[in-house]
């Protein structure tokens, strides 16, 4: 009887998942990258950074000025003049410094974005595992509900034949009702878990009805020192901190260059008409001029700018050291949790699960022969269900622990 029930449940669940809108892990991650508003918003920072690099290459435009002069030409015939000047500010090493700073900021932005994705992917993966656990618990509660329903139907017939008391029949009915309510509650939890996945995908109304995959025992063959080395190489937040140190150095250099005065070069030409005044006549002529303006850095000298840059550089170095120390603690803690979770899963072996099933079958057989009480059957049923749920939860905890461990090493 139990094999037929189990086969029917598995077949029904398979058909439901085959006909419903399903979601696998790879599709789920791809949808997050394409449709998650937070991810797309963070990704725009890269485009903004590239635009700022392009903007840093811009140079000041030259200036062109015109001037007209009339030296009382109409009254005393002193002539007229027209002049034009072309001026351009010349900076020394400022442009290259600005470009280097913009590029370095882009590197920091890239590292920060990678770190954002590292955490988002880990959180999204845990959400997917939550749905897998909910799916597994639905299956277990469904089996329990079908089991006690079959038990109640059998007890109803046995009561009608006078083989058991009315109290045993009522107890079976109450157990069926309770199992039904638990099963419905699990179904609601599963559907809400699927809604959470759709929300991660950027479309809460997507209508996912099932997910592909099962809870599986995870493995990671690395010792603690290898994990620490990997974390120092791969952690994007550490890379962002190190890039920030370089950025502080580049900003210090730029701050020094920005204090260098700009030189202004001026090229001019002027045309003067003939002066017909009898007392001071002059011929028509064209004059040219070249000018160079050099500001004197007397009042603008300020050591505070450079000092602030030095302090920002020191601050970035301390932050990088702090992150490096925190990484070590994160990896060690995550590794310990993973090892403990792994050992807990290993305690649930095939013999234990089979033994619980055998005890349940034996108690049911003895109850049908009148050799044991209904309470012993229900106790065996609850024990079997709890072992199944504890095992599923332990596998889930181990999978989550591995995700946290991989998060801590930057994978």
C-alpha positions as CSV (number, residue, x, y, z in Angstrom):
1,X,0.0,0.0,0.0
2,X,2.8,2.5,0.9
3,X,4.6,1.8,-2.3
4,X,1.5,2.5,-4.4
5,X,0.8,5.7,-2.5
6,X,4.4,6.9,-2.9
7,X,4.5,6.1,-6.6
8,X,1.2,8.0,-7.1
9,X,2.5,11.1,-5.2
10,X,5.7,11.2,-7.2
11,X,3.9,10.8,-10.5
12,X,1.4,13.6,-9.6
13,X,4.2,16.0,-8.5
14,X,6.1,15.2,-11.7
15,X,3.1,15.9,-13.9
16,X,2.4,19.1,-12.1
17,X,6.0,20.3,-12.5
18,X,6.1,19.2,-16.1
19,X,3.0,21.2,-17.0
20,X,3.6,24.3,-14.8
21,X,5.9,27.2,-15.5
22,X,9.1,25.9,-14.0
23,X,12.4,27.6,-13.1
24,X,15.9,26.1,-13.0
25,X,18.9,27.7,-11.2
26,X,20.8,28.8,-14.3
27,X,17.7,30.5,-15.8
28,X,17.0,32.1,-12.4
29,X,20.5,33.6,-12.2
30,X,20.3,34.8,-15.8
31,X,16.9,36.5,-15.1
32,X,18.4,38.3,-12.2
33,X,21.2,39.7,-14.3
34,X,18.7,40.9,-17.0
35,X,15.7,42.0,-15.0
36,X,16.6,42.7,-11.4
37,X,16.3,46.5,-11.0
38,X,19.0,46.7,-8.3
39,X,21.5,44.8,-10.3
40,X,20.8,46.8,-13.5
41,X,21.1,50.0,-11.4
42,X,24.4,49.0,-10.0
43,X,25.6,47.9,-13.5
44,X,25.0,51.5,-14.7
45,X,27.8,52.6,-12.4
46,X,30.2,51.0,-14.9
47,X,28.8,53.0,-17.8
48,X,28.9,56.1,-15.7
49,X,32.6,55.4,-14.8
50,X,33.5,55.0,-18.5
51,X,31.7,58.2,-19.3
52,X,33.7,60.0,-16.6
53,X,37.0,58.7,-18.0
54,X,35.9,60.1,-21.4
55,X,35.0,63.4,-19.7
56,X,38.3,63.6,-18.0
57,X,40.1,63.7,-21.4
58,X,38.2,67.0,-22.3
59,X,40.4,70.1,-22.6
60,X,39.4,73.8,-22.3
61,X,38.4,75.4,-25.6
62,X,40.3,78.4,-26.8
63,X,38.8,81.9,-26.7
64,X,38.4,84.3,-29.6
65,X,37.7,88.0,-29.0
66,X,37.1,90.9,-31.3
67,X,37.4,94.6,-30.7
68,X,36.5,97.7,-32.8
69,X,37.9,101.2,-32.1
70,X,37.1,104.6,-33.5
71,X,39.6,107.3,-32.6
72,X,37.3,110.2,-33.4
73,X,37.8,109.4,-37.1
74,X,34.7,111.4,-38.1
75,X,35.7,114.6,-36.3
76,X,39.5,114.8,-36.3
77,X,40.3,112.0,-38.7
78,X,42.4,109.8,-36.3
79,X,41.4,106.6,-38.0
80,X,39.7,103.3,-37.0
81,X,40.9,100.0,-35.8
82,X,39.8,96.4,-35.7
83,X,41.5,93.8,-33.6
84,X,41.2,90.0,-32.9
85,X,42.7,87.9,-30.1
86,X,43.0,84.1,-29.8
87,X,43.8,82.9,-26.2
88,X,44.3,79.4,-24.8
89,X,45.0,78.2,-21.3
90,X,47.8,75.7,-21.1
91,X,47.9,73.2,-18.2
92,X,50.9,71.2,-17.1
93,X,50.2,67.5,-16.5
94,X,46.7,68.2,-15.2
95,X,45.0,66.4,-18.0
96,X,46.9,63.2,-17.7
97,X,46.4,63.3,-13.9
98,X,42.7,63.7,-14.3
99,X,42.5,60.8,-16.7
100,X,44.5,58.5,-14.4
101,X,42.2,59.4,-11.4
102,X,39.1,58.7,-13.5
103,X,40.5,55.4,-14.7
104,X,41.4,54.4,-11.1
105,X,37.9,55.4,-9.9
106,X,36.5,53.1,-12.6
107,X,38.7,50.3,-11.3
108,X,37.3,50.9,-7.8
109,X,33.8,50.9,-9.2
110,X,34.4,47.6,-11.1
111,X,35.6,46.0,-7.9
112,X,32.7,47.3,-5.9
113,X,30.3,46.1,-8.5
114,X,31.9,42.6,-8.4
115,X,31.5,42.6,-4.7
116,X,27.9,43.6,-5.0
117,X,27.3,40.7,-7.4
118,X,29.1,38.3,-5.0
119,X,26.7,39.1,-2.2
120,X,23.6,39.3,-4.4
121,X,24.4,35.9,-6.0
122,X,24.9,34.3,-2.6
123,X,21.7,35.7,-1.3
124,X,19.8,34.7,-4.4
125,X,21.2,31.2,-4.2
126,X,20.1,30.8,-0.6
127,X,16.6,31.9,-1.7
128,X,16.6,29.2,-4.3
129,X,17.7,26.7,-1.7
130,X,14.9,27.9,0.6
131,X,12.4,27.0,-2.2
132,X,14.1,23.6,-2.7
133,X,13.7,22.9,1.0
134,X,10.0,24.1,0.9
135,X,9.5,21.8,-2.1
136,X,11.1,18.8,-0.2
137,X,8.9,19.5,2.9
138,X,5.8,19.6,0.8
139,X,6.7,16.2,-0.6
140,X,7.2,14.8,2.9
141,X,4.0,16.3,4.3
142,X,2.2,15.1,1.2
143,X,3.4,11.5,1.9
144,X,2.4,11.8,5.6
145,X,-1.1,13.1,4.6
146,X,-1.6,10.3,2.1
147,X,-0.4,7.7,4.7
148,X,-2.7,8.8,7.5
149,X,-5.6,9.2,5.0
150,X,-5.1,5.6,4.0
151,X,-4.9,4.6,7.7
152,X,-8.1,6.5,8.4
153,X,-9.9,4.8,5.5
154,X,-8.7,1.4,6.7
155,X,-9.8,2.2,10.3
156,X,-13.2,3.3,9.1
157,X,-13.7,-0.1,7.5
158,X,-12.3,-2.0,10.5
159,X,-14.6,0.0,12.9
160,X,-17.6,-0.9,10.7
161,X,-16.6,-4.5,11.1
162,X,-16.2,-4.1,14.8
163,X,-12.5,-4.8,14.8
164,X,-11.4,-1.5,16.5
165,X,-13.0,1.0,18.9
166,X,-14.6,4.2,17.9
167,X,-11.9,6.2,19.7
168,X,-9.2,4.6,17.5
169,X,-11.2,5.5,14.4
170,X,-11.7,9.1,15.7
171,X,-8.0,9.4,16.5
172,X,-7.2,8.4,12.9
173,X,-9.6,11.0,11.6
174,X,-8.0,13.7,13.8
175,X,-4.5,12.7,12.6
176,X,-5.7,12.9,9.0
177,X,-7.1,16.4,9.6
178,X,-3.9,17.6,11.2
179,X,-1.8,16.2,8.5
180,X,-4.0,17.8,5.9
181,X,-3.6,21.2,7.6
182,X,0.2,20.8,7.8
183,X,0.3,19.8,4.1
184,X,-1.7,22.9,3.1
185,X,0.6,25.1,5.2
186,X,3.6,23.7,3.5
187,X,2.1,24.3,0.1
188,X,1.6,28.0,1.0
189,X,5.2,28.3,2.2
190,X,6.4,26.7,-1.1
191,X,4.3,29.1,-3.2
192,X,5.6,32.1,-1.2
193,X,9.1,30.9,-1.7
194,X,8.5,30.8,-5.4
195,X,7.1,34.3,-5.3
196,X,10.4,35.4,-3.6
197,X,12.3,33.9,-6.5
198,X,10.2,35.8,-9.0
199,X,10.7,39.0,-7.1
200,X,14.5,38.4,-7.3
201,X,14.0,38.0,-11.0
202,X,12.4,41.4,-11.2
203,X,8.9,40.2,-11.9
204,X,6.9,39.2,-8.8
205,X,3.9,38.3,-11.0
206,X,5.9,35.9,-13.2
207,X,3.9,33.0,-11.9
208,X,6.5,30.4,-11.3
209,X,4.8,27.2,-10.2
210,X,7.7,24.9,-9.6
211,X,11.5,24.8,-9.5
212,X,13.9,22.2,-10.8
213,X,16.4,20.4,-8.6
214,X,16.6,18.7,-5.3
215,X,18.5,19.1,-2.1
216,X,21.8,17.4,-2.5
217,X,24.8,16.8,-0.3
218,X,27.5,19.4,-1.2
219,X,31.2,18.8,-1.1
220,X,34.3,21.0,-1.0
221,X,37.7,19.5,-1.0
222,X,40.0,22.2,0.4
223,X,41.7,22.8,3.6
224,X,41.4,26.0,5.6
225,X,44.7,27.5,4.5
226,X,43.8,27.0,0.8
227,X,40.5,28.7,1.4
228,X,42.2,31.7,3.1
229,X,44.7,32.0,0.2
230,X,41.8,31.9,-2.2
231,X,39.9,34.5,-0.3
232,X,42.9,36.9,-0.4
233,X,43.1,36.4,-4.1
234,X,39.5,36.6,-5.0
235,X,37.6,38.8,-2.6
236,X,36.3,41.8,-4.6
237,X,35.9,44.0,-1.5
238,X,39.6,43.5,-0.7
239,X,40.4,44.4,-4.3
240,X,38.2,47.5,-4.0
241,X,40.0,48.5,-0.9
242,X,43.4,48.0,-2.5
243,X,42.3,49.9,-5.6
244,X,41.1,52.7,-3.2
245,X,44.6,53.0,-1.8
246,X,46.0,53.4,-5.4
247,X,43.2,55.9,-6.0
248,X,44.2,58.0,-3.0
249,X,47.8,58.1,-4.3
250,X,46.6,59.2,-7.7
251,X,44.4,61.9,-6.2
252,X,47.3,63.2,-4.1
253,X,49.4,63.5,-7.3
254,X,46.5,65.3,-9.0
255,X,46.1,67.6,-6.1
256,X,49.7,68.7,-6.4
257,X,49.3,69.2,-10.1
258,X,46.1,71.2,-9.7
259,X,48.1,73.7,-7.6
260,X,50.4,74.4,-10.6
261,X,49.1,77.7,-12.2
262,X,47.8,77.5,-15.8
263,X,49.6,79.6,-18.3
264,X,47.6,81.6,-20.8
265,X,48.9,82.2,-24.3
266,X,47.4,85.0,-26.3
267,X,47.9,85.7,-30.1
268,X,46.5,89.0,-31.5
269,X,46.2,90.9,-34.7
270,X,44.9,94.4,-35.3
271,X,44.2,96.5,-38.4
272,X,44.4,100.3,-38.3
273,X,43.1,102.6,-41.0
274,X,45.0,105.6,-42.3
275,X,45.1,108.6,-40.0
276,X,44.3,111.7,-42.0
277,X,44.8,114.2,-39.2
278,X,47.2,116.9,-40.4
279,X,49.0,117.3,-37.1
280,X,49.7,113.5,-36.6
281,X,49.2,111.6,-39.9
282,X,49.9,107.8,-40.0
283,X,49.7,105.2,-42.7
284,X,47.4,102.2,-42.7
285,X,49.0,99.2,-41.1
286,X,48.4,95.7,-39.5
287,X,49.9,95.0,-36.1
288,X,50.5,91.6,-34.4
289,X,50.9,90.7,-30.7
290,X,51.9,87.6,-28.7
291,X,51.2,87.5,-25.0
292,X,51.9,85.1,-22.1
293,X,50.1,85.3,-18.8
294,X,51.8,83.5,-15.8
295,X,49.9,83.6,-12.5
296,X,52.1,84.1,-9.4
297,X,51.3,81.4,-6.8
298,X,51.6,83.8,-3.8
299,X,48.2,83.9,-2.1
300,X,47.1,80.4,-3.3
301,X,49.8,78.4,-1.4
302,X,48.0,76.0,0.9
303,X,49.5,72.8,2.4
304,X,46.1,71.6,3.6
305,X,45.2,70.1,0.2
306,X,48.2,67.9,0.2
307,X,47.8,67.0,3.9
308,X,44.2,66.0,3.3
309,X,45.3,63.8,0.4
310,X,47.9,62.1,2.6
311,X,45.3,61.4,5.3
312,X,42.9,59.9,2.8
313,X,45.6,57.6,1.6
314,X,46.4,56.6,5.1
315,X,42.7,56.0,5.8
316,X,42.4,53.8,2.6
317,X,45.4,51.7,3.8
318,X,43.8,51.1,7.2
319,X,40.5,50.2,5.6
320,X,42.3,47.7,3.4
321,X,44.0,46.1,6.4
322,X,40.7,46.0,8.3
323,X,39.0,44.1,5.4
324,X,41.9,41.7,5.2
325,X,41.6,40.9,8.9
326,X,37.8,40.5,8.7
327,X,38.1,38.2,5.7
328,X,40.2,35.8,7.8
329,X,37.6,35.7,10.5
330,X,34.8,35.3,8.0
331,X,36.5,32.3,6.3
332,X,37.3,30.6,9.6
333,X,33.8,30.9,10.9
334,X,32.2,29.8,7.6
335,X,34.5,26.9,7.4
336,X,33.7,25.8,11.0
337,X,29.9,26.0,10.3
338,X,30.3,24.1,7.0
339,X,32.3,21.3,8.7
340,X,29.7,21.0,11.5
341,X,26.8,20.9,9.0
342,X,28.6,18.3,6.9
343,X,29.1,16.1,9.9
344,X,25.4,16.5,10.9
345,X,24.3,15.3,7.4
346,X,26.7,12.4,7.6
347,X,24.9,11.2,10.8
348,X,21.8,10.6,8.7
349,X,22.7,7.4,6.8
350,X,20.7,5.1,4.7
351,X,20.4,2.6,7.6
352,X,18.8,5.1,9.8
353,X,16.2,6.1,7.2
354,X,15.5,2.5,6.3
355,X,15.2,1.5,10.0
356,X,12.5,4.2,10.6
357,X,10.6,3.0,7.5
358,X,10.8,-0.6,8.7
359,X,9.6,0.3,12.2
360,X,6.7,2.2,10.7
361,X,5.7,-0.7,8.5
362,X,6.1,-3.2,11.3
363,X,3.9,-1.2,13.7
364,X,1.3,-0.8,11.0
365,X,1.3,-4.5,10.3
366,X,1.0,-5.3,14.0
367,X,-1.8,-2.8,14.4
368,X,-3.8,-4.3,11.6
369,X,-3.4,-7.7,13.3
370,X,-4.5,-6.2,16.6
371,X,-1.1,-6.8,18.2
372,X,-0.3,-3.1,19.0
373,X,-2.1,0.2,19.7
374,X,-2.8,3.0,17.2
375,X,-0.7,5.3,19.4
376,X,2.4,3.3,18.6
377,X,1.7,3.5,14.9
378,X,1.2,7.2,15.0
379,X,4.4,7.6,17.1
380,X,6.3,5.6,14.5
381,X,4.8,7.7,11.7
382,X,5.8,11.0,13.4
383,X,9.3,9.7,14.1
384,X,9.7,8.7,10.4
385,X,8.4,12.1,9.2
386,X,10.6,14.1,11.6
387,X,13.7,12.1,10.6
388,X,12.9,12.9,6.9
389,X,12.4,16.6,7.7
390,X,15.5,16.8,9.9
391,X,17.5,15.2,7.2
392,X,16.2,17.6,4.5
393,X,16.8,20.5,6.8
394,X,20.3,19.3,7.6
395,X,21.2,19.0,3.9
396,X,19.7,22.5,3.3
397,X,21.8,23.9,6.2
398,X,24.9,22.3,4.7
399,X,24.1,23.7,1.3
400,X,23.6,27.2,2.8
401,X,26.8,26.8,4.8
402,X,28.7,26.0,1.6
403,X,27.2,29.1,-0.1
404,X,28.4,31.2,2.9
405,X,31.8,29.6,2.7
406,X,32.1,30.3,-1.0
407,X,30.9,33.9,-0.4
408,X,33.6,34.3,2.2
409,X,36.3,33.2,-0.2
410,X,34.9,35.3,-3.1
411,X,33.5,32.7,-5.4
